């Protein structure tokens, strides 16, 4: 009789441990889903903010060209280049937002991994364009505008500080993006492993 009671108690304990393990796994799964979802929502919010900000810069830039244009060819070129960037970049932003909107934490993990890898590729392309084309063009146009405008020492130091600040902000923001994407991909891998068990 005692042996039968011991077997029943052992089975109940084993069932409780299994339920606890399943509960822990489901809690971990929900936490990882929540973390990945929040980061993706943050990416979407930042892309939307960038989109709107660039659209708002267009009328400001047109006003500056109309009001102060024609005095300094290098400054005019810089303003027109800025206007071109403000017209082109929102389309790139829409493309990135469209890719991020495909991310759905409740659906297939493989599709979400593919979505995040696609977003990383888009960010790397954007970074190359900024580093090898847009950034150098702005540096050259800024130097030409200041040279033609016969800028004084404090204006040159301000220009250098602006270039350094923009470079550092760009570097740290892309580093943050890559770190966040790595975190999302790690969470997705762990979710896939938990679902396969």
N, C-alpha and C positions, 0 to 999 in steps of 0.2 A: 504493500500500500504506500509506504513512504517513497519507494522508488517511482511509482506512478505519479505521485504528487510532485516529486522532484523533476520528472520529465515535463510535466505540465508547466511548472514554474519556469523551467529552462526555456521552453518554447515561447512562453509569454515574454520573457526577458529578451529573447532573440527577436521576436516581432517588434517589441518596443524599440530596440536598438536600430532595427531596419527603418522603422518609421522616423526615428530621430535623424538618421543619416539622410533619408529622403527629404526631410524638412530642412536640414542644414543645406543640402544641395539646392533646393528650391529658393531658399533665402539668398544664397550666394549668387545663383543665377539671376534673380531679380535685381540684386545690387549691381552686378556687372552690366545688365541691360540698362539700368537707370543711369549709370555712369557714362556708358557709351552714348545713350540717347541725349543726355545733357550736353556732352561735348559737341555732338553733331548739331544740336540746336544752337549752340553758341557760334559754331562756324556759319550756320545759315544767317543768324542775326548779324554777324559781322559783315558778311557778304552783302546783305541787304543795306546795312548802314553805308558801306563803301559805295554801293550803287546809287543811293539817294544823295550822298555827299557829292559825288562827281557830277550828278545831274544838276545840283544846286550851284556848282562852281561854274557851269557853262554860262549862265546869264551874267554872273559877276565878271567873268573873263571878257565877255562881249562888251560889257559896260566899260571896263578898263581900256580895252582896245579902242572903243569909240571916243572915250574921253581923253586918253593920254597918248594915243597912237600917233605915229609919224615923227616923233622926236628922236627916237633912238632905234635904228634898224635891228640891232641885236635884241633889244627888249621886245620889239614887235614880233620878231621871230620866236622868241621864248613864249610870248603870249599865244601866238598861233599854234605852236607846238603843244602847249598846254591844252588849248582848245581841241586839237586833234586827239590827244590822249583822253580827254574827257568825253569825246564822242565815241571812241573805239572801246575803251575799257568797260563801259557798262554792258556791252554785248558779251564780252568775256565773262563778266560777273554773272550775267544771266545763265550762261553756259555752265558755270561752276555751281550756281544755285540749283539748276535743273538736275545736275548729277547728284548733289547732296539730297535732293528731295526723294530720290529713289531709295535712300536708306530707310529701312523699316525694321526696327529691332524685333518686331513680333514675327517676321517672316524668315525666309531662308538665310542662314548665317553666311553661306558661300556668296550669295548676292551682295550682302552687306560688306564682306571683305573685298569683293571686286569693286564695289562703290568707293570704299575708302582708298584702295590702291589707285583707282582712277583719279580721285581728288588729289592724292599726293603727286601724281604725274602732272596734273594741271598746275599745281603749285610750283613744281620744279621748272616747268616751262615758263611760267610767269616770272619766277626768280631769274632765270637766264635772260629773258627779255629785259627785265629791269637792270640787271647787272651789266649786260653787254651792249645795250642800245639806249634805253631811256635815261638811265643814270648818267652815262658819259655825255649824252647830248645835252642834258641839263647843266652839267658841269661846264662844258665848253660854251654853251650859250650864256651862262651866268658870267663866266670870265670875260667873254666878248662884250656883254652888256655893260659890265663895270668898267672895262677898258675904254669903250667908246664914250661912256658917260663920265669919264674922268673921276671915278670914285675916290674918296679919301680913305685914310687908313682904317677908321672905325667901320666904314662900310665893307671893306675887304674882310676885316675880322668877323663881322656879322655874317657875311656870305660863307666864310670858312666854317663858322660855328653851325650854321644852318645845314651845310653839307654833311658835317660830322654827325649832327643830331639825326638827320634823316637816314644816314647810313646805319647808325646804331639802332634806331627804331626798326628799320627794315630787317636788320640782322636778327634782332631779338624776337620780332614777331614771327619770322619764318622758323626760327628755332622753336618757339612755342608751338606753332602749327605742327611741326614734325614730331615733337614730343607728344602732343595730344593725339596725333594720328597713330603713333606707336602704342599709346595707351589703349586706344579704341581697338586696334588690331589684336593686342594682347587679350583684351576682354573677350573679343569675338572668338579667338582661338580657345580660350577657356570655356566659353559657352558651348562651342562645338564639342569639346572633349566631354563636358558634363552630359550633353545630350546623347553622345554615343555610348556612354556607360550604361 
